[in-house]
Amino acid sequence: MKTAKWVVTGALAVAATGMLATFGSSAARADDAKPLYDKSCAACHGPGGKGDGPAAKMLKPPPQAFDTALKGTSDADIAKVIKEGGKAVGKAASMPAYGSKMSDDQISALVTYIKGLK
């Protein structure tokens, strides 16, 4: 019987027998999401997630700062708001749905990035 070798990549340990498995760390995924955030989110939510983007003053209600709005919110709940839009989940209708514009991987990376802003 072969003994498994442990390969550590990022924050993940993987047992590998003859094959090397690599996974990006969540920090790298979050860094990859910055351009996506800048393009799709910052105009309303602001560059630091404070709800102070240039379009925020035109929105009723304006976006909340992530540090308060995300308290006690799961990753799945944040992803659902991004994917389905605010109206679909009982939030502001001004939050658009990005499910048809972003892949699940992009949304997941965006969730990680947003959580890092707070």
C-alpha positions in Angstrom: 0.0 0.0 0.0 1.3 3.5 -0.9 1.6 6.2 1.7 -0.1 9.4 0.7 2.2 12.5 0.5 0.8 15.8 1.7 1.1 18.8 -0.5 0.4 22.2 1.0 -0.7 25.0 -1.4 -2.1 28.2 0.0 -4.2 27.3 3.0 -5.1 23.8 1.6 -3.5 20.5 2.3 -4.1 17.8 -0.3 -3.2 14.1 -0.3 -1.6 13.3 -3.6 -0.5 10.0 -5.0 1.4 10.5 -8.2 -0.6 13.6 -9.1 0.1 17.2 -8.0 -3.0 19.1 -7.1 -2.8 22.9 -7.0 -5.4 25.3 -5.7 -5.2 29.1 -5.6 -5.4 30.6 -2.2 -8.5 32.7 -1.3 -6.2 35.8 -1.1 -5.2 35.3 -4.7 -8.8 34.9 -5.8 -9.7 38.0 -3.9 -6.9 40.0 -5.6 -8.2 38.7 -9.0 -11.6 40.1 -8.1 -10.4 43.7 -7.6 -10.8 44.7 -11.3 -14.2 43.1 -11.3 -15.2 45.1 -8.1 -13.8 48.3 -9.6 -15.8 47.8 -12.8 -19.1 46.6 -11.4 -19.4 47.7 -7.8 -17.2 50.7 -6.9 -19.4 53.2 -8.6 -22.1 52.6 -6.0 -20.3 51.0 -3.1 -17.1 53.0 -3.3 -13.5 51.9 -3.6 -13.3 50.8 0.0 -16.9 49.5 0.4 -18.1 52.4 2.5 -21.2 53.1 0.4 -19.7 56.3 -0.9 -19.2 55.7 -4.6 -20.0 58.6 -7.0 -23.4 57.0 -7.9 -24.4 56.4 -4.3 -25.9 59.8 -3.7 -28.4 59.2 -6.5 -29.6 55.9 -5.1 -32.6 55.6 -2.7 -31.7 54.1 -0.3 -28.0 54.6 -0.7 -25.7 51.6 -0.3 -24.7 50.7 3.2 -21.0 50.4 4.2 -20.0 46.7 4.0 -18.5 46.8 7.6 -22.0 47.2 9.0 -24.2 45.6 6.2 -22.3 42.3 6.2 -22.2 41.6 9.9 -23.6 38.2 10.5 -24.1 37.6 6.8 -22.9 34.3 5.3 -20.9 34.0 2.1 -23.8 32.3 0.5 -26.1 35.2 1.4 -23.7 37.8 -0.1 -23.3 35.7 -3.2 -27.1 35.5 -3.6 -27.4 39.3 -3.5 -24.8 39.7 -6.1 -26.2 36.9 -8.3 -30.0 37.7 -8.0 -29.9 41.4 -7.1 -31.3 43.3 -4.1 -35.0 43.1 -5.0 -34.9 39.3 -5.2 -33.7 39.0 -1.6 -35.6 41.8 0.0 -32.9 44.4 -0.3 -32.8 47.7 -2.3 -34.1 47.3 -5.8 -31.2 49.5 -7.0 -28.8 46.6 -6.5 -28.6 44.9 -9.9 -28.4 41.2 -10.5 -25.1 40.0 -11.9 -25.8 36.3 -12.2 -26.1 36.6 -16.0 -22.9 38.7 -16.2 -20.6 36.9 -13.8 -19.7 33.3 -13.4 -20.1 31.5 -10.0 -16.3 31.6 -9.6 -16.2 35.3 -10.2 -19.0 35.9 -7.7 -17.3 33.7 -5.2 -14.0 35.7 -5.7 -16.0 38.9 -5.4 -17.5 37.8 -2.1 -14.0 37.1 -0.7 -12.8 40.5 -2.0 -15.8 42.4 -0.5 -15.3 40.7 2.9 -11.7 41.9 2.9 -12.9 45.5 2.5 -14.8 45.6 5.8 
